[in-house]
Amino acid sequence: MASDVGLPRSTLGTERLRADIRLPRWTAEAWGAIALTAVFLAVSCWWLAVDRHVPIFDSGLHLEHAIDVNRDIGAGALWKALTLSKPYPPFAYLIGALGIAIGGVGVVPPILAENFVFVPLLALGCYRVGRLAFGSRAGLLAVLFALGSPMITAQFHVFMIDAPETAMVAVSLWAILASQRFSHIGRSALAGLIVGLGMLTKEPLVLFVCGPVAVSAIRGGRGAWRGLVTFLVIAFAVAGWWYIAQYSTVRSLGSEAASSGHCRQRTQ
């Protein structure tokens, strides 16, 4: 209170108001990553405004799934919407269904919803991993590389689940690294939540996170077991129900992938 002595009340109120609305003290690189994300989203909006092609093949298939999920939820068939056997998990389709619920049935609403959820997650994961590894500048370059990739750009201009999977991989890796080798219980719980949602996006995500999880657990030593158990329990609670319900489908996919790889090796 002593620091307030001698200041007119109007001046003091103005200073407090400025402090309340002051922008977060992020680095220039962090603001650069935010700007790149905003530009990417703006380009997606422009693209969808001028593009008139009809979704076919995989993009049409995934778009149809999102419409089906929206219809099932509207009809009260929630379990049917959540246990797709297409054979893909439901998270990306739920985001698409949210876009349809807001903007109506069509091509643009689910794609926009996917962009506005998963593009920021992709940028966040890339920036944070780069920053943890080599500093803020590396984080900005990681965002630039990810959002500047032609494959990512093309995937986010249609309704597909590969780009959302990529986003969930990026943010999952950041959450795992941020857990400090599973020594921090709260961060380990957050990592479990994110990885669980990633596993509900597409099954192969486990292949990208199992290595970092194993290395973090091993390097964490005996002090990591509580965080690791927390991580595994929450990840299973979030995603395990779908894999139990779709066990036969997931198992057949694994068998097909293994046999396909074996046949390819023989032909070579």
Secondary structure as GFF3:
##gff-version 3
##sequence-region A 1 268
A	DSSP	three_ten_helix	2	4	.	.	.	ID=ss1
A	DSSP	alpha_helix	9	21	.	.	.	ID=ss2
A	DSSP	alpha_helix	28	50	.	.	.	ID=ss3
A	DSSP	alpha_helix	57	74	.	.	.	ID=ss4
A	DSSP	alpha_helix	78	82	.	.	.	ID=ss5
A	DSSP	alpha_helix	91	103	.	.	.	ID=ss6
A	DSSP	alpha_helix	108	134	.	.	.	ID=ss7
A	DSSP	alpha_helix	136	147	.	.	.	ID=ss8
A	DSSP	alpha_helix	150	155	.	.	.	ID=ss9
A	DSSP	alpha_helix	162	178	.	.	.	ID=ss10
A	DSSP	alpha_helix	185	199	.	.	.	ID=ss11
A	DSSP	alpha_helix	205	220	.	.	.	ID=ss12
A	DSSP	three_ten_helix	221	224	.	.	.	ID=ss13
A	DSSP	alpha_helix	225	245	.	.	.	ID=ss14
A	DSSP	alpha_helix	247	267	.	.	.	ID=ss15
###
